[in-house]
Amino acid sequence: MFYNKTNEEVVNDLQSNNLQGLRKNEIESIREKCGPNELKEEKKQSIFVKFLLQFSDPLIIVLIAAAVVSIVVDPHEWIDSLIIFVVVVFNAVLGVAQENSAEKSLEALKKMSAPSTKVIRDGERLTIPSRELVVGDIVILEAGDLIPSDGRILESYNLQIDESALTGESVPVNKKSDVISEENVPLGDQKNMAFASTVVTYGRGKMIITSVGMSNEVGKIASMLMTSEKETTPLQNKLAQISKVIGAMCLGICVVVFGLEMMSGLSVLDAFKTSVALAVAAIPEGLATVVTIVLAIGVTKMVKNNAIVRKLPAVETLGSASVVCSDKTGTLTQNKMTVVKTFTAKQGIENFNVQGSIEVREMMKCFTLCTDAEIKIENGETKLLGDPTETALVEASFKMGDKKEDLYDLAKRGDEIGFDSTRKLMTVFYDTEDGVISITKGAPDVIMSRCINTPSDASQANETMANEALRVLAVAIKKWNKVPVLLDPNEVENEMIFVGLVGMIDPPRPEVKLAIEEAKQGGIRTIMITGDHVTTAKAIAKELGILLEGQKAITGTELSNMSDEELSNELENISVYARVAPEHKVRIVSMWQNKGHVVAMTGDGVNDSPALKKADIGCAMGITGTDVSKGAADMILTDDNFATIIHAVREGRGIYNNIKKDVQFLLSSNIGEVITIFGASVISLFGFNLGVPLLPVHLLWVNLITDTLPAFALGLEPVDKDIMKEKPRSKNESFFAHGLGWTIAWQGLMVGALTLTAYVIGNNITHEIGMTMAFMTLSLSQLFHAFNIKSTHSIFHRTIFNNKYLWGALFVGLALQLIVMYVPGINTMFSLEALNPQLAGISIGLALCPIVIVEIVKIFKNHILKK
């Protein structure tokens, strides 16, 4: 490990030179060995391949086969086949459009590479494209630079690097060139290393490149993204299950009906037509389209609530989430250091208050003057510029009414002694009306040991705030007749006057605690996974209600030392993981998934990306999130608000319930159609040749119009207000659990029996009238039956009018049905006869029967069975 070696050893191992850099004539040979400083791209599927893959669904294959064979056997029946092809292609286009928001993870990772880098080659300082860097290059680092590749720090002059995108730690890391003797040091503690995609926030330095491209820490993450296969969502699995069941049943029944028709004396062609009609009847052509559009509408609603869903099935998946693994920095917290406590000799420890005492205000003035940070107001927006710790001090003073520029009017800044990680102090001189003073801020223990008036309780105050996971700073002053000629730190930073302490933390978002409590009520466990220190993580987790009594917080090192069996046994007891690496996050998500949970993962950094992709639903932060995390995620929170996740869970649960209603509605209709045709075939065996009750065009009309319109409306049912009080669904729960399968079966049998009854009545007059009555009964019964399915309550419940779309579907469906049946020319195309009022009344009466029957069943279930 390079962090265990001295500067000289690293430079020698990489055959470079600290002062001269690499020789230009050896650059190409090194690049051939280590490759370019860029990330490999994942091979993408073409639009054409994606389009072809849309036809792999078993139902689609059966439909296409039926259409092709139908047109080959009888070319005159091309209209039915054409309609089938149009439906299939439309579904495929929708699917491609959905998938075309393909993940941009690796492209985003490439964008994070610095466009240019300052290097030393042959003793000459050059600026080169970052992709041209090679191992052994000497790189110059200055404030504002994006680190172009991983490297070992050779020189550090107050060098600080923000590594939050990679490690999750919110405070910039003080970098040094000293050897680290410990082995297996976590990424966040490798203080003598710099990593690609991080940013220099302060100071300057020099580093030697130790790895490039895919060998970097970011490259390792890219490899994890490339090798991580995205699992299908629960909804996709359940719809695939439905497709297979229906496909198998369809083929089986078609074969049986073909045999029955042949036995009844029909020709092969007529028997085949009946089988094709049955295939069309059995397959819910509109199901895929309805589900896609319902999900798309749900996505649109969620955008208005600050959640952008990149993949449609993710809406439902989030609704079934039982575990939310959340990053801390920027997700649960504000990603902004904030002064929360103060200590002065007179006031003791206090919570920070903008209306604080004179002593606290004077202390904050001292802190503010001893910083390089500043606040700017641009277009009414407050911008904090500088190191996060220093901006927290300046902002606290600003909130108390003291602007830094106003303080400069009273005190003129002079010489300074910059911060040094060895001294742990920074000193600035000022000319004031009362003479020259020096202000020193830094580590409390160092400052207190060098003050002449340190209060007796100051050490205890420092310890108390540190135990609360606060970052504590102290400030002291010293008066001078004039600025010393030699700024000797030992002279200047000694015999000072103690002023006070401040405690800072990256505070929790105020709305998060309530959201976590709501998640808990809904049976959802929140787990904190962070790259920050365990003490800080525990404090935040306890405050938010994540870490409860008897639960554990462990570090990434402890996690690495646990076997999979040990982790599996302890998993339920661990609520906080601190100081973790990207592979740790993936392991934690996988372990929860292995226990049958649907896992949501939130995050904003590069380090979160593999876990975001591995999770059942990855949620990236839209404001603070990197392009990489957004590219790997299924959903992006535009307000970076954890509470938005819980709203999305609520929406997802509602959408899933609506999709179940759609499946119940569409399948009961299709079973009704199958029962009608199958029943007629069985009756024909007993000498009553009834013929075919419904033609394929009739069935397609029902499936695509009078079924699909109410199905869309059912998909827009308002979310039940108590839905977040329900426990999450099991990952392995069947789509037809809780009696849904039996409900679909008996309701389909009911619809089929009523339709067949209408057909038999009309068929006694003429075959055409029989088909028309069956068609009318089937179509209208679906329009009415939709109101039965919208709720488990009675159809006469007050919620009957809360879905305007369902009423719209009813009236539009009725109008279209009347046009098809009574407009001359159109009814001829459908082989229908205009019914007289008496026959039409019989059909309408039969179509209304489902309301009466289902109402009786609801009364029985809701009242009798509950007693």
Order of alpha helices (4+ residues) and beta strands (2+ residues): alpha-alpha-alpha-alpha-alpha-alpha-beta-beta-beta-beta-alpha-beta-beta-beta-alpha-alpha-alpha-alpha-beta-alpha-beta-beta-beta-alpha-beta-beta-alpha-alpha-beta-beta-beta-alpha-alpha-beta-alpha-beta-alpha-beta-alpha-beta-alpha-alpha-beta-alpha-beta-alpha-beta-alpha-beta-alpha-alpha-alpha-alpha-alpha-alpha-alpha-alpha
